[in-house]
């Protein structure tokens, strides 16, 4: 009985110790052989789009995405993600004990493909407030007028070609007008000069429906245009005030006196003036510095920002790090629009000095 009991005690002790060790390992502990102690560890979970990229931790190849690197001692690590044909991604990451640090990484092509989107020549392209349509002027014979290109994904049975919404006439030159998107993203305000019978010029304002050719249904809204624009501005101010009501004092202070651009999911904003360039994350109440650029545009995923510089377009993450050059060459700095699903960028460029500007797409997902 004594031997059986002793055997039982030994087996039970081994099982208990093993189970305890496994539990500690599962909770993120590992044995420190130098100090002969149990050390708390953390993990880094790496997910990339596209998948199958190589993960390097402090320049050592670990695995391929998607993968979780476990049993890491607390501290800073350099994580690098590399995939052939794509710009490499690299960031310094802090690992905390018993915490999983998630890294959701978007890789962009190292040599993006450039394709023409228009051939007629375009003037003054402008994207709608919801980022799903681009309006532009064309001065090219019978096609002269205002056009709209719908960027939204549609079934193949629907046409994806640009649609003319206003055609030039003898008295109405829509191709020389000034225009702006209405906040509803369904109409465009076109302002132009119309010649009278005695050759005097009149300023006319027309609200154009983007779903049709409007020449037979033109309504001059000049008598009410001031109140209409005032209502638009009041609506914008009210919406911005509502957004800022959910921001702490630090964020409000950063926004003061700045041009504000909210991310599509309205959880972050870019604040820019002559003295500062800042990103503010309203969820984490953190601010980050932006590198210098001539223009900033949010990427549709709200996790990246497009930087426009002289002859260079790059993309950074929303914490201001990991800048990746997307395009280097000739383009109009005022026309850099992301496709709604983030698969492309739209630029306006002229690769032939004798031709007009045209719209091109830079493919970000080959």
N, C-alpha and C positions, 0 to 999 in steps of 0.2 A: 504494500500500500504506500509506503514511504517513497519508493522509487517511482511509482506511477504518479503520485502527487507531485514529486519534484519535477518529473518530466512535463506534467501539465503546467506547472508554474513557469518552467523555462519556455515552453511553447507559447503560453499566454503572454509572457513578457516580450518575447521576440515579435509577436503579432502586434502588441500594443505599441512597442517602440517604432516598428515599421509604419504602422498606421499614423502615429504621431508625426513622424518624419514626412510622410506623404501629405498629411494635412498642412504642415508648415510650408512644404514646397508648393502646394496648391494655393496657399495664401500669399505666395510671393516671397518666400524666404529661401536663402541658399546658405551653404556652409562656408564660412570664411576660414580656410585652412591655416592662414597666417596667424590670425588672432584667436582661432579656435572658438568661434562664436557663430550664431545664426544671424545672417544679415538680411534685412528687408530689401526686396528688389522691386523693379517696375518693368513695364513692357511697352513696346512700340508696335502698334498695328498699322501696317503699310498697305494701302489700297491705291491702285493706280488706274487711270483711264488714258490709254488702253492698258489692258492687263499684260502680264508676261514680261515686265521690265525687271532688270537686275537691281538688287538692293545691296548697297555697300554701307557698312557701318565702320566709321573711322578708317576708311579706305580698304576694308576687308570685305570680300564678297560673302554675303550671308545666304541669300536665297533669291527667289523671284516673287514678285507681287502676285497675288495677295497673300500676305504672310504676317504672322505676329512674332516679333522677336522678344523672347521672354528671359527671365532671370538676369536682368540688367541691374548693375549696381547704380544707385542714385548718382546723378551728375549729368554733364553735358556730353552729347554725342553728335558727330557730324554724320547725317544721313544723306546718302546720294543715290538717286534712282536714274538708271541709264537704260535706254532702249534704242536700238539701231534705227536711224531715220528721224529721231526726235531730239530736241534740245534737252540736255541733261538737267535734272532738278537736284538742288542741293540746299540743305538747311541745317543749322545748328539747333538741336532739340534737347530740351531739359527733361530728364527722366526722374520722376518722383516715386518714392516707395509706395508699393501697393496701389499704383495708379497705372491704368492703360492710357498711353498717349496716342490718340488716333491721328494718322496722316492720310488725308484723302487728296491724292495728287493728280492733277491734270497735266499731261505731257503734250507739247505742241510740236508740230513738224519742224525739223531743222531747215528744210528747203520747201516751203509752202508752194502750192500750185496756184498760178495766177490765170484767171479766165475772164474774158470779156462778158459783161452783163448787158451793155447797150452798144449800139453801133451808130446811132443817129446824131451823137453829140448831145451833151446835157449842160444845162445851166442852173446854177444855184440849187443843187440837190439838198433836200431837207427831210429828215426822218420824223415820223409821227411821234407823239409823246409816249405811246405804248410800244414803240420800236418795231412795229409790224409792217410799216409801209414807208416808201420813199417817194416824194413828189419832186418833179424837176421840170425845167423848161426846155423845149426843143425849138430851134430855129432852123428848119430844114424843109423847105418847100411845103407840100401838102400836109406834112406831119407837124408843122409849126403850131405850138400851143403849150398847154400844160398836160403833163402825163403823171400817172401814179403806178408804181410797181409794188405789188403785194408780196411780202416776204414770207407770209405764213405758209406752213406746210398744208397742202391740199391733196385730195384724191386726184388721180391722173385724169379723171373725166373733166376736171375744171381747168380752164386755161390759166397758165402762169405767166403769160405775156403781159408787158406793160399796157395800161389802158389810158387812152386819151380822154380827158375830162373837160377840156375846153380847146376849141380850134380857133386859130387866128382868122379874123375877117378883115374887110377893108377898113373898118373903123375900130375894131377891138384887137389889139396886139397883145394877147396873153403871153406870148413868148418874150415880151419885154416888160411884163408886169412885175410887181413885187408881191410876194404871197407868204402866207403863214398858215400853219396847221391850227385848227380850232381844238380846244381841249377835249372834245368828244371823239377825236380821231376819225371822224366820219365826213367832215367837211373842211374845205380850204377857203380861206379868205384871200381873194385876189384883188389887188388894187392897181388900177391902170388909168392911163390918160385916154379919153375918148374925144375925137375931134367933132366939133359941132358944125352946123351948116355954114357958119361964117368963119370957120377955121379956128375958132377959139377952143381952148382945151378945157375939158371938164375931168375932175377926178371922180372915178367910179369905183365902187366897191361891190364885189359879187361874192356871195357864199356859194361854193360849188360842191355838189354832191359827188363824192369820189367813186360812186358806183355806176355813173352814167356820163354820157356826153351832154354837157349842160347848155349848149348853144341855143337850143329852142326853149330853154326854161331859165333864162337869166333874170334875176331880180336884183335891182339896185338897192343895196341896204345902206347907202351913204347917210341918209337922214338919221339912222339909229346906230351908226358904227361906233361912235364915241361911247355910248352907254353899253354897247355890246362888249367892247374891249375892256371897259371898266369892270364889267361883271366877270369877265375872264380873269382879270388881274385879282379881283377880290376873292374869287374861288381858289386861285393859286395860293394867295396869302393865307386863306383859311385852312387849306390843306397842309401847308407848311407849318402853320401854328399848331395844328392838331398833332403832327409828327413830333414837333419839338416839345409838346406837353408831356411826352413819354421819356424825355431825355433828362439826365441829371444836370446839376449846376455846371459841372466841368464841360459837358457837351454843349450846353447853351452858351457858355463863355467862349468856346472854340468857334461856334457858329456866328457869333456876333461880328458884324462888319465883313462877312465873307460871302462869296458866291457858293451856294450849297447845291450839291448833287447827291440825291439819295440813291441808294442801291435798289435794284428791282424789288427785293423782299422787304425794303424799308427798315432794315436792322442796322444799317451803317450809312454814314454820309461822308462826302469829301468836302472839306472847307478850304477855300483858296482865296487869298488876297495878295497884295503886293509883298507882304511880310512873311506869310506862312503858307504851308501846304500840308494839310493834316487829314488823316482818316480817323473817324471816331466810330467805335463799335458800341452801340447802345445796349447790347445784351450783356457784354462783359465789362462795360464802362471803362474801356481802354482806348487810348489814342496812339496813333503811329504816324511817323513822318513820311511824307511822300518825296521821292526824288523830283528834281526840277523837270518840267515839261511844258510845252506850249498849250496842251489841252489834255483833259482827263475824261475818260468815258467808262462807265461801269460795264463789265461783261455780264451777260444774262444770268450767270450762275451766282451773282452777288459775292463771289469769292475771289474775283480777279478784277483788275483795273487796266484799261488800255491807256498807254502813255503815247502821246503824239509829240515828236520832236522834229527838228529840221531833217527831212529825208529819212527818218527812222520811226518805225512803229514797234513798240514793245509791250509786253504784258507782265504785270507783277501780281503778287498775291495781295489780299486785302489787309495784310499787316505790313505792307510796304517793302517786302523782301522778295528775293529770288526773281530778279528782272530777266526776262527772256526776250531777245529780239525776234520779231515776227517778220518784219519786212524792212528792207533797206533800199531806197531808190526814190524815184520821182513820184510825187502825189500831192494832191491838194490837202493841206493840213486841216481844213475845215470840214472835210468829208471823210470821216473814218467811222463807219457804222457797223456794229455787230449784228450778224444774222440772229433772229429771235431764239433759235435753238443752240447758238454758240458754235455752229459748224463752220462758219465763214466770217470774214470781215469784208465790208464793202469799202472800196476806195474810189476816188475820182482821179484819173491820171491822163496824161497826154504823152504817149510814147513816140509821137510824130509831130514835129513842130508846126507842120502845116495843117494839122487836124485839130478838132475841138476836143475838150475833155469828154471822156466816157467813163462809165462805171465799170469796175472790175471786182471780182471776188477773189479773196485770198483764202484758199481752202485750209482749214485747221484740223480737219479729221479725214486724212487720206484713207 
